């Protein structure tokens, strides 16, 4: 018998646009019991964007509980209900993007779309207002109903099954979690979850596999690593790093191995994959496909300064500084479009080193000292003042997280 779930969702904006947040909950249709709650602060956004964000969060939570369940959505927004049911067109770009995310989670034709009076949507409205009041995420799950999430490593620890935050009564601000970078404002950052692709034959042979070729696919171990990484990413904003919003977008390098890894992660999150050229691997030019020993034999004394000086280019290729400029450009764009959101970026060793190095403001010659294992996760939080924050996540494939 097919299980039936009810998603109640709402969103609000104090100013329209203004400080905004959403709330959503999932109920068992038979008992009315609340199985999951989701809410988050969005920064400055419109009321309609907040309502769509609540819908997306509610659908994700429902799919996490039971991917095969029949879903009824109840909202007091006639706009969202009629647009998602196909009665009205969606003309606004931000709303269209969020509607596409909802469609990627579940086929709208299989959902029952129900408009309800505002008074009947009070639970979701209260969650949205809590998120706006505290400027933080709320994630509550009934542990007996959630789909199993496989452990990623023996050392991975859970902050709590319920994540919320109260305002610091002395400052009026939401307290930052233990170990977070020191800040004295309430600025909402962009969070990037950087994931390296899983293992390939070139990973094993230690060849320089750059962006001038599509490159090899994942091998069997690489596919397993991608699944482990997906399980860990799925926990972001749920029971790990609870102050971070659950991912709302997946970007991937155009290379075969990153597209495959991103596909596994995106399926777990219920999101589409967007290809982003700026996160592709370095172009190694004539070094493509060669090992370090082979490069040293043919271009003596060039490989080490490529790593340590960082401004040297291989014949026909890119320097590490060049890669960093690509990532810097992406950072600036995301800071204007994705504030308050979490974006998963599936990329490569050199590109992720550059992404971390740029965020830290470290000299490019030091970036090569960062270890980026296959299917590893690193978290960067981008702030408008460029005082960015790095969180060490780890590599599920190597038993640490």
Secondary structure, DSSP 4 states (H G I P E B T S, - for coil): ---EEEEEEEEEEETTTEEEEEEEEEEETTT--EEEEEEEEEEEE-HHHHHHHHHHHHHHHHHHH-TT-EEEEEES-HHHHHHHTTSS----HHHHHHHHHHHHHS-GGGSEEEE--GGGGHHHHHHHHHHHHHTS-EEEE-TTTSPP-----TT---S-SEE---B-TTTSSBPPPTTPPP-SS-PPPEEEEEEE----HHHHHT----TTS------HHHHHHHHHHHHHHHHBTTTBSTTSPPP-EEEE-SSHHHHHHHHHHHHHHT--EEE-GGGSPP--GGGTT--HHHHHHHSTTTHHHHHHT-----TTS--HHHHHHHHHHHHHHHHHH-TT-EEEEEE-HHHHHHHHHHHHT--GGGGGGS---TTEEEEEEE-TTS--EEEEEEEGGGTB-
